[in-house]
Amino acid sequence: MVILALGCISGHKDVSAQDVKAEASVKKTDFSDQSTWVLGYFVRGQITRAPHSEWFTKGYDEYIIDAQVLEKVKTIPQEGLTIRVILGTWCPDSRKQVPRFMKIIDAWQFPEQSLTFIGVDDAKLSPVGEYEKLDIQRVPTFIFYKNNIEAGRIIENPVTSLEQDMVKILTGKE
């Protein structure tokens, strides 16, 4: 049963059954629903396609990278550097920070094969071997490795900005 309330409208607009049906089809995805979660190792394409493109594309397109700090990022050697991105697609902080992080990664032209994506459930667990050794308490967590040795992490939200925190971790400088 559909009930239409047209009170308090200045000017009259005919509302058709087609209009009501079109509006109903624009329903937002409930990312707290377990059926939408991405768990374990995954590739970037899994969060750039529907339903995750709802948040990924918007966050990616809207983020404005600090150009001055990006120039510092671009001077950081990429050899021997790998990054693990641990996120929960159900988590608002992950849905906010991961697209921003990926925009920086793309601007830096960091090789995709040096990135590892790991999806977790709402208990921050993942069906990945030796996952517990990562000691993930909050998501997203971005872990930077130099020659397989952890150089640092950005946990949940950056201290300054994603790009500035990356510079600090990867250069050891403010």
MARDRENTOR-824648 format. One record per residue: residue in three letters; x, y, z of N, C-alpha, C in turn. Coordinates in steps of 0.001 Angstrom, whole numbers, padded with zeros to 6 digits. Atoms other than C-alpha are relative to their C-alpha. Layout:
<sites>
  residuo    neast   nnorth      nup   caeast  canorth     caup    ceast   cnorth      cup
      Ala        X        Y        Z        X        Y        Z        X        Y        Z
...
</sites>
This chain:
<sites>
  residuo    neast   nnorth      nup   caeast  canorth     caup    ceast   cnorth      cup
      Met   000844  -001171   000000   000000   000000   000000   000893   001239   000000
      Val  -000755  -001242   000110   001377   003433  -001001  -000925   001140   000366
      Ile   000774  -001164  -000406   000121   006592   000692   000798   001219  -000410
      Leu  -000669  -001222   000425   000995   009924  -000899  -000581   001175   000772
      Ala   000442  -001202  -000692   000834   013095   001167   000519   001185  -000784
      Leu  -000389  -001122   000834   000833   016239  -000937  -000319   001327   000669
      Gly   000314  -001225  -000710   000134   018831   001756   001168   000958   000013
      Cys  -000993  -001055  -000145   002013   022134   002065   000909   000138  -001209
      Ile  -000807  -000175   001199   003231   022164  -001530  -000518   001227  -000713
      Ser   000436  -001157   000770   003186   025496  -003305   000104  -000368  -001465
      Gly   000038   000468   001383   002215   024766  -006846  -000355  -001468   000008
      His   000478   001377   000009   000652   021458  -007802   000808  -000809  -000989
      Lys  -000731   000916   000871   002614   018585  -009244  -000701  -001336   000067
      Asp   000610   001323   000046   000976   015396  -010377   001059  -001040   000317
      Val  -000917   001069  -000377   002678   012417  -008741  -000575  -001296  -000549
      Ser   000472   001235   000620   002362   009293  -010815   000531  -001210   000745
      Ala  -000493   001259  -000578   002797   005686  -009756   001424  -000254  -000462
      Gln  -001356   000168   000526   005904   005698  -011968   001000   000817   000826
      Asp  -000870  -000833  -000827   007406   008587  -009925   000269  -000660   001353
      Val  -000129   000664  -001296   006754   006715  -006668   000905  -001218  -000129
      Lys  -000815   001193   000237   008288   003536  -008091   001465   000377  -000224
      Ala  -001372  -000446   000270   011386   005420  -009354   000675   000449   001292
      Glu  -000564  -000461  -001263   011893   007061  -005953   000335  -001173   000912
      Ala  -000232   001175  -000843   011614   003698  -004176   001231  -000779  -000463
      Ser  -001139   000766   000516   014280   002204  -006462   001342   000664   000307
      Val  -001217  -000718  -000328   016836   004826  -005321   000439  -000296   001436
      Lys  -000283   000378  -001378   017065   003104  -001925   001505  -000161   000232
      Lys  -001414   000111  -000378   020462   003378  -000228   000281  -001388   000562
      Thr  -000417   001298  -000515   022382   000246   000669   000257   000094   001497
      Asp  -000277   000092  -001432   022489  -000754   004333   001296  -000789   000159
      Phe  -001298   000661  -000071   026202  -001496   004758   000234  -000736   001312
      Ser  -000105   000804  -001221   025625  -002866   008255  -000541  -001410  -000242
      Asp   000515   001320   000379   023879  -005796   006516   001178  -000883  -000417
      Gln  -001142   000884   000243   026359  -008689   006534   000127  -000451  -001449
      Ser  -000062   000444   001394   025457  -009600   002960   000805   000956  -000877
      Thr  -000775  -000968   000779   027298  -006455   001785   001487  -000003   000356
      Trp  -001379  -000056  -000481   030544  -007063   003698   000962  -000696  -000961
      Val  -001091   000624   000751   033764  -007793   001850   000975  -000508   001055
      Leu  -000841   000613  -001031   035840  -010228   003940   001210  -000686  -000620
      Gly  -001216   000668   000459   039373  -011578   003615   000730   000836  -001027
      Tyr  -000729  -000696   001053   041786  -010706   000843  -000961   000345  -001129
      Phe   000827  -000368   001144   040160  -008809  -001993   000768   000979  -000881
      Val  -000610  -000950   000926   041021  -006635  -004980  -000802   001294   000008
      Arg   000609  -001330  -000018   040259  -002953  -005336  -001344   000042  -000722
      Gly   001230  -000011   000778   037570  -003606  -007923  -001237  -000373   000796
      Gln   001147   000402  -000811   035356  -005128  -005240  -000603   001165   000779
      Ile   000563  -001161  -000696   034951  -001728  -003561  -000247   001170  -000951
      Thr   000279  -001063   000965   034776   000342  -006737  -001232  -000324  -000845
      Arg   001240   000399   000681   031717  -001550  -008039  -001152   000015   001010
      Ala   001194   000017  -000851   028160  -001523  -006711   000012  -001243   000880
      Pro   000614  -001176  -000610   027103  -001476  -004004   001015   000963   000616
      His  -000999  -000814  -000703   030373  -000111  -002585   000395   001265  -000757
      Ser  -000296  -001209   000769   030818   002384  -005407  -000821   001187   000510
      Glu   000809  -001082  -000592   028066   004388  -003606   000872   000891   000876
      Trp  -000842  -000786  -000903   030584   005466  -000982   001394   000219  -000573
      Phe  -001373  -000124   000485   033888   004840  -002756   000136   001159  -000990
      Thr  -000113  -001018   001048   033304   007038  -005802  -000209   001397   000569
      Lys   000278  -001304  -000591   031814   009898  -003789   001191   000479   000835
      Gly  -001129  -000371  -000847   034658   009890  -001235   001257   000296  -000803
      Tyr  -001179  -000167   000866   037322   009561  -003931  -000086   001338  -000743
      Asp   000158  -001210   000811   035927   012353  -006109   000001   001278   000829
      Glu   000122  -001210  -000820   035270   014784  -003256   001275   000371   000757
      Tyr  -001198  -000292  -000796   038658   014492  -001517   000963   000883  -000781
      Ile  -000980  -000902   000606   041056   017325  -002258   001340  -000246   000686
      Ile  -001338   000300  -000523   044668   016259  -001819   000758   001306   000182
      Asp  -000876  -001142  -000231   047047   018799  -000315   001161  -000131  -000987
      Ala  -000983   000101   001088   049195   019409  -003415   001431   000144   000503
      Gln  -001345  -000224  -000542   052178   020648  -001403   000510  -001264   000703
      Val  -000390   001223  -000702   052237   017524   000771   000140  -001149  -000996
      Leu  -000111   001039   001023   051630   015305  -002266   001368   000040  -000671
      Glu  -001342  -000109   000601   054871   016645  -003749   001047  -000675   000893
      Lys  -000897   000691  -000928   056652   015383  -000613  -000179  -001508  -000110
      Val   000283   001434   000146   054924   011993  -000961   000691  -000531  -001251
      Lys  -000562   000438   001275   056108   011780  -004575   001522  -000151   000028
      Thr  -001462   000146  -000105   059752   012095  -003455   000409  -001254   000766
      Ile  -000294   001198  -000802   059488   008962  -001287   000223  -001185  -000937
      Pro  -000253   001169   000855   061116   005948  -002959  -001016  -001111   000272
      Gln   001002   001055  -000121   058633   003136  -003629   000619  -001391   000031
      Glu  -000644   001311   000011   061165   000322  -003904  -000046  -000614   001396
      Gly   000048   000721  -001268   060679  -002268  -001178  -001156   000400   000897
      Leu   001112  -000490  -000803   057545  -000507   000035  -001269  -000773  -000344
      Thr   001307   000633   000170   054273  -002388   000553  -000952   000595   001025
      Ile   001014  -000570  -000891   051022  -001295   002154  -001157  -000987   000127
      Arg   001206   000793  -000263   048218  -003287   003778  -001102   000961   000413
      Val   001168  -000812  -000296   044803  -001685   003863  -001037  -000934   000615
      Ile   000964   000844  -000701   042560  -003297   006474  -001233   000864   000261
      Leu   001210  -000801  -000109   038959  -002098   006380  -001221  -000861   000227
      Gly   001310   000624  -000103   035402  -002934   007187  -000955   000791  -000875
      Thr   000913  -000725   000892   032937  -002065   004437  -001260   000453   000734
      Trp   001118  -000385  -000860   030347  -001756   007221   000335   001251   000821
      Cys  -000512  -001038  -000900   032471   000905   008989   000014   001386  -000653
      Pro   000008  -001353   000570   031797   004636   008363   001403   000604  -000160
      Asp  -001366  -000537   000128   035467   005527   009034   000726  -000622  -001185
      Ser  -000602   000652   001163   036609   002951   006461  -000573   000577  -001286
      Arg   000644  -000531   001205   034087   004246   003945   000405   001448  -000259
      Lys  -000476  -001378   000162   035417   007770   004544   001474   000031  -000405
      Gln  -001448  -000139   000177   039190   007215   004687   000579  -000808  -001163
      Val  -000592   000843   001051   039822   004387   002181  -000073   000670  -001377
      Pro  -000008  -000674   001303   038635   006317  -000912   001002   001151  -000058
      Arg  -000966  -001106  -000063   040725   009310   000176   001421  -000541  -000141
      Phe  -001318   000627   000051   043743   007080   000724   000311  -000474  -001415
      Met  -000215   000513   001352   043292   005483  -002687   000223   001129  -001001
      Lys  -000238  -001143   000884   043149   008900  -004352   001460   000457   000126
      Ile  -001410  -000367  -000214   046533   009716  -002787   000908  -001041  -000650
      Ile  -000775   001101   000583   047908   006306  -003818   000034   000132  -001526
      Asp   000068  -000162   001455   046741   006908  -007396   000828   001198  -000460
      Ala  -000765  -001197   000365   048232   010423  -007507   001502  -000251   000137
      Trp  -001405   000375  -000232   051510   008953  -006199   000463  -001024  -001037
      Gln  -000248   001073   000964   051286   006252  -008886   000679  -001191   000663
      Phe  -000506   001148  -000745   051970   003606  -006270  -000519  -001270  -000661
      Pro   000430   001213   000714   051887   000121  -007839  -001046  -000814   000773
      Glu   001114   000745  -000598   048646  -001733  -007161   000455  -001356   000547
      Gln  -000456   001318  -000464   050530  -005033  -006794   000752   000092   001333
      Ser  -000651  -000171  -001300   052253  -003570  -003709  -000994   000355   001104
      Leu   001080  -000242  -000954   048896  -003018  -001989  -000700  -001319   000300
      Thr   000795   001161  -000393   047065  -005716  -000040  -001227   000511   000727
      Phe   001256  -000375  -000636   043411  -005247   000862  -000521  -001173   000807
      Ile   000573   001028  -000868   041916  -007163   003784  -001288   000555   000599
      Gly   001292  -000384  -000559   038235  -006932   004694  -000266  -000744   001294
      Val   000292   000588  -001309   037102  -007548   008282  -001487   000115   000315
      Asp   001381  -000093  -000459   033791  -008177   009998  -000077   001016   001143
      Asp   000161  -001024  -001038   032386  -005990   012778   000674  -000349   001323
      Ala  -000832   000354  -001156   034459  -007890   015375   001478   000215  -000354
      Lys  -001335  -000265   000546   037512  -006850   013287   000806  -001265  -000206
      Leu  -000629   001281   000314   038240  -010458   012350  -000091  -000233  -001499
      Ser  -000026   000283   001427   039142  -011739   008918   000496  -001420  -000229
      Pro  -000414   001370   000295   039502  -015209   007391   001304  -000039  -000800
      Val  -001301  -000093   000652   043146  -014566   006507   001030  -000672   000907
      Gly  -001033   000677  -000790   046033  -016761   007650   000897   000986   000726
      Glu  -000857  -000820  -000866   048067  -015240   010486  -000504   001432   000169
      Tyr   000607  -001325  -000135   045668  -012283   010564   000185   000572   001406
      Glu  -000085  -000486  -001387   045803  -012096   014380   001336   000680   000295
      Lys  -001306  -000639  -000208   049498  -011117   014146  -000007   001476  -000394
      Leu   000097  -001407   000393   048420  -007826   012558  -000503   000871   001154
      Asp   000503  -000704  -001177   046769  -006877   015887  -000862   001213  -000377
      Ile   000903  -001070   000439   043953  -004864   014328  -001041   000252   001086
      Gln   000955  -000404  -001031   041930  -002985   016933  -001098   000880  -000571
      Arg   000953  -000930   000611   040236  -000343   014756   000236   000032  -001507
      Val  -000116  -000106   001452   039541   000156   011086  -000525   001357  -000460
      Pro  -001022   000654   000795   040605   001341   008725   001364   000103   000671
      Thr  -001404  -000053  -000407   044232   000581   009450   000835  -000139  -001268
      Phe  -000922   000014   001132   046882   001372   006847   001379  -000313   000571
      Ile  -001305   000411  -000529   050128  -000485   007564   001036   000128  -001113
      Phe  -001074  -000238   000963   053303   000621   005770   001202  -000868   000359
      Tyr  -001166   000866  -000190   056199  -001817   005326   001122   000442  -000926
      Lys  -001211  -000223   000798   059727  -001068   004173   000796  -001286   000066
      Asn  -000730   001273   000068   061438  -004256   003011  -000540  -001004   001020
      Asn   000734   000942  -000858   058849  -006322   004933   000087   000290   001496
      Ile  -000048  -000412  -001408   059451  -004449   008208  -000977   001161   000175
      Glu   001003  -001048  -000205   056595  -002376   009579   000666   001329   000323
      Ala  -000529  -001350  -000201   057412   001338   009323  -000970   000867   000802
      Gly   000984  -000777  -000738   054178   002620   010832  -001403  -000264  -000488
      Arg   001424   000208   000296   050391   002743   010768  -000764   001306   000103
      Ile   001042  -001006  -000196   047551   005122   010270  -001206  -000818   000445
      Ile   001090   000782  -000581   044760   003827   012488  -001256   000856   000105
      Glu   001339  -000579  -000013   041117   004801   011958  -000050   001369  -000672
      Asn  -000019  -001343   000574   041671   008531   011312   001420   000553   000090
      Pro  -001358  -000545  -000053   044874   010386   010451   000150   001017   001131
      Val  -000290  -000993  -001032   046560   012559   013067  -000075   001398  -000610
      Thr   000002  -001298   000684   047148   015447   010643  -000858  -000077  -001257
      Ser   000743   000321   001220   046017   014304   007191   000591  -001308  -000495
      Leu  -000539   001266   000509   046447   011034   005321   001357   000217  -000661
      Glu  -001253  -000203   000717   049133   012462   003076   001132   000461   000929
      Gln  -001042  -000454  -000934   051000   014236   005912   000453  -001145   000908
      Asp  -000359   001150  -000836   050871   011129   008122   000845  -001001  -000789
      Met  -000815   000887   000842   052228   009072   005188   001432   000501  -000076
      Val  -001346  -000591   000082   055166   011459   004816   000749  -000239   001303
      Lys  -000639   000178  -001309   055900   011290   008538   000439  -001450   000207
      Ile  -000328   001416  -000179   055782   007479   008601   001134  -000447  -000920
      Leu  -000936   000511   000996   057772   006945   005433   001336   000737  -000062
      Thr  -001260  -000727  -000028   060450   009592   006009   000542   000148   001413
      Gly  -000413  -000189  -001383   060548   009718   009801   000120   001468   000357
      Lys  -000085  -001451  -000225   060212   013527   009527  -001391   000579   000154
      Glu   001275  -000736  -000130   057469   015973   010484  -000348   000626  -001327
</sites>
